[in-house]
């Protein structure tokens, strides 16, 4: 069963939230009265406030989905918290059904993000080119040499010959394998949009 940690400097409010969340959402709940004890997280706390907790979580690489709540109605602060890594925000006056919905959505986003990360790690560890023939060995040797060159590489070949596989292997062996690899099917784009897709477009240009 999922456990939700509620952090609020007002003990009575934290306990009431924990009780209602357990009753309506059937979650196990824990309560903390300050950021240092620590997730439903109060932004307005003395000492270590919600923002500091989020920053500390990010600095330590924690992947716990945090939801912030506020009693001031200052949603600009909530947006700031989202930028620091919070998965959602709620108002303290909102009904518990809405809180449960936000918790479920945060957990689902966390689950999907974990699946994507695991898949990416698995794919990054696999060589996309398979084969032990002399021709394939020569290709793999050439890719290994070219991947070390800090310059753009143009891969040419007939349709279906494996240009994207070569590009993926160049990326995997290059200086920034953890960076994004974005494949674009330019043949599916209108001619006048290819340049915009590759290099961007400025309104009015």
N, C-alpha and C positions, 0 to 999 in steps of 0.2 A: 504493500500500500504506500502511496506517495505521502511524504511528510512535508508540510508547509511551515516554514519558520516565519513568525510575525515579529517584527522589530519596531517597538514604539516606546517612547519615554513615558507615556501615560499608562501605568499598569492596568487600570480598570478597562481602558479602551482596548488594549492588546488582548486581555483575557476575554472580553466580550466578542471581539473579532474571531479569536480562536474557537470559542464555543459555537458561534454561528456558522463558521466555515466547516467545522466538524459535523454540525447538525445538517446543514443543507448540502454540502459537497461530499460528505463522508470521507474527509481527509484526516489523517493524523496531523496534529498541530503541536508546535513548540513555540514558546514565547520568550523573547529577549527584550530588555528594557533599554538597550543602547547598542550603538553600532559595534562596539568592541566586544560585545557578547556574541554577536552573531559570529518562499521569502516574499513576504509582503513587508515593505520597507517604508517607514515614515521619513519623508524628506526633511521635516522641520523638527530636529532634535538638538538639544544643547550638546556641546562637546563634539562628538563625532557624528555629524549629520548624515543623511542618506547619500548625499553626493560623495562624501569621503568614503563611505562604505563601498559604493560602486567603484570608485577609483582604486581602492585597496584590492577589491576583488579582481579588477582588470589587471593590476600590476602583478598579482600573484597567479594569474592564469586560471582563476576559478571559472567554471562554466555553469554555475548554478543559475537557473532562470529567475531573475529578480523582478518583482512588480512593485512599483512605488505608489504610495497613496499620499494624498495631501488634504488638509482641512482648510486651506486658505483659498482654494479656487484659483491659484496661480498656475495656469497650465503651461506658461512659458517655462517654468521650472521643471515641469514634468517632461517637456520636450527635451530640455537639457539633460535630464536623467536618461532618456531614451538614447541620446547620443553617447552617453557614458556606458551604455550596455544594458540598461533595463529593458525588459521584454514587454512592458505595458504599464499603464497607469490607471488609477481609479480615484474617485473622490470618496472620502470617508463617509459621506452621506448616502452613497449609492446602496441599493438593496443587495442583500447577500447573494441573490441569484446572479446578479451582474458580476460580483466578485468571483464567484465560482466559475462563471463563463470565462473570465479573463485568465484565471489560473489554468483552466483546461487548455485554452489557446496557447498560453506560454509554454506549457508542458509539451504540447503537440509540435510547436515550432522548435523546441529544444530537441525533441526526438528526431524530427526531420533533418535538422542541422547535424546531428550526430551521425545519421545514416549517410548524409552527403560527404561528411568528413572521412568516414570509414571507407566509402567507395573511392574517394579521391586518393586516399593513402594507398589503397590496394592498386589502383590504376597507375599511380606514380611509381610504384615499385615494380611494375611489369614492363618489359620491353615490348613495344607494339609490333616489332618486326620479328617474325619467327622463321627459322630455316637455317640449314647448315651447308647449303650448296656453295660451290666456289663463288658464283655470282652474288649470292646473298652475303657471303662473308666479305667480299670486296666492298659491297654497299655499306655494310655495317662499319667497316674500317674507315671508309670515306666519311661517313656521318660522324664518327668519333673524332676525326681530325678537324672537320669543319666546325663542329660544335664548340671548339675551344676558341674560335676566332670571334672577337667582339664586334661583329658587323652583321647587318641584315643579310639573309640568304634567300635567293630566289630558286625555288624548286620547280622544274619544268618536266612535263611528260604527258603522255596520252591520257585521256579520260579513263579512270579506273586502274591506273598503273600503280597507285599507292602513294601519291604525293603527300596526302595528309598524314599518312603513317610515318613517312620520312620526316615531315615537319614536327610531328609529335615526339619522335625520337631525338631530333635536334634540340627540342625544348627540354626534354628530360635530361639530356646530357649537357645542356648549356649551363651558364653561370647562375641562372635564376629558375631552377626547376619548380620551386614552390609558387612562382608567379602564375597568373592566369594564362591559360592557353585558349584562345578564342578562334574557332573555325567559322569562316563565313563562306557561304555558297554564293559567289558573285554571279554565277550563271543564272541564279534565280532572281536576281535584282535587275530592275530596269537600268539601262546604260547610264541614264542621267543621275541615278542614285548611288552608283557604285563608289564614286569619289566621295560623296557625303558620308557613306557608311564607313569608309576606310579612314578618312582624314577629318571628319566632322563638318558641320555646317553652321555658319553664322547668319542669323536672320538679317535679311536685307542685302546679303552679299550676292 
